[in-house]
Amino acid sequence: MTLPHAGAAPVSCRGRRPHEGCREATRRAAGLQNVEFVGADSEALPFSDEAFTAVPCSASFHHYPSPRAALAEIHRVLAAGAASHSTTEPPISLVARVADRVLRLVDRGHVRLYRASELRAMLADAGFDVLAVDLLHGGGYAIVTARRL
Ligand SMILES: C[S@@+](CC[C@H](N)C(=O)[O-])C[C@H]1O[C@@H](n2cnc3c(N)ncnc32)[C@H](O)[C@@H]1O
């Protein structure tokens, strides 16, 4: 399986363009020899069309300035019929909605949280078939699985 990570930073490397040394440290700590970390903007992935059989997007979707552009890129680099798994926090509870508002003010990287219905609509518009929206932690966390049509 070829597996890019739409969300730039693996594990402990945060920041849109994590330092090369941080990527190398993460790769070594995980004991991985056959993994390459590529820092890139989710809205301009440096990969050819249909290059991958899966794209995970971990806890990053709500940080993207243009989520629809990122979805278009994920769609472009995925082979037809392949899947994307995104995790995010839908603002279902009042606490989550308040946290979303506060984070927009204090966290420069936080754009906004999306309701499950909004995620479904954006994915459908981008050419995905939404297979599942699994809500965890009382609805505070979502794993969205979609297949590229
Ligand atoms: C909450 S962290 C999640 C990090 C990691 N994916 C994880 O699951 O632990 C959000 C990440 O999204 C990245 N990010 C935000 N906007 C991005 C963009 N337009 N393109 C690529 N990465 C972006 C940030 O640099 C940050 O590393």
The ligand as a Tripos MOL2 file, in Angstrom:
@<TRIPOS>MOLECULE
LIG
   27    29     1     0     0
SMALL
NO_CHARGES

@<TRIPOS>ATOM
      1 C1         -3.2770   18.9930   15.2060 C.3       1 LIG1
      2 S1         -1.8610   18.7930   14.1620 S.3       1 LIG1
      3 C2         -1.9920   17.0820   13.7550 C.3       1 LIG1
      4 C3         -0.6320   16.5160   13.4710 C.3       1 LIG1
      5 C4         -0.6100   15.0340   13.0710 C.3       1 LIG1
      6 N1         -1.2690   14.8560   11.7720 N.3       1 LIG1
      7 C5         -1.2190   14.1620   14.1360 C.2       1 LIG1
      8 O1         -2.2010   13.4870   13.8580 O.co2     1 LIG1
      9 O2         -0.6880   14.1610   15.2440 O.co2     1 LIG1
     10 C6         -2.4110   19.6120   12.6740 C.3       1 LIG1
     11 C7         -1.3450   19.6120   11.5980 C.3       1 LIG1
     12 O3         -1.8840   20.0970   10.3790 O.3       1 LIG1
     13 C8         -0.8500   20.7770    9.7030 C.3       1 LIG1
     14 N2         -1.4190   21.6510    8.6720 N.ar      1 LIG1
     15 C9         -2.2080   22.7070    8.8640 C.ar      1 LIG1
     16 N3         -2.5360   23.2700    7.6830 N.ar      1 LIG1
     17 C10        -1.9300   22.5320    6.7250 C.ar      1 LIG1
     18 C11        -1.8970   22.5950    5.3130 C.ar      1 LIG1
     19 N4         -2.5740   23.5290    4.6230 N.pl3     1 LIG1
     20 N5         -1.1720   21.6720    4.6600 N.ar      1 LIG1
     21 C12        -0.5150   20.7110    5.3330 C.ar      1 LIG1
     22 N6         -0.5240   20.5890    6.6730 N.ar      1 LIG1
     23 C13        -1.2290   21.4940    7.3550 C.ar      1 LIG1
     24 C14        -0.1540   21.5370   10.8070 C.3       1 LIG1
     25 O4          1.1490   21.8690   10.4510 O.3       1 LIG1
     26 C15        -0.1690   20.5060   11.9390 C.3       1 LIG1
     27 O5          1.0010   19.7410   11.9140 O.3       1 LIG1
@<TRIPOS>BOND
     1     1     2 1
     2     2     3 1
     3     2    10 1
     4     3     4 1
     5     4     5 1
     6     5     6 1
     7     5     7 1
     8     7     8 2
     9     7     9 1
    10    10    11 1
    11    11    12 1
    12    11    26 1
    13    12    13 1
    14    13    14 1
    15    13    24 1
    16    14    15 ar
    17    14    23 ar
    18    15    16 ar
    19    16    17 ar
    20    17    18 ar
    21    17    23 ar
    22    18    19 1
    23    18    20 ar
    24    20    21 ar
    25    21    22 ar
    26    22    23 ar
    27    24    25 1
    28    24    26 1
    29    26    27 1
@<TRIPOS>SUBSTRUCTURE
     1 LIG1         1 GROUP 0 **** ****
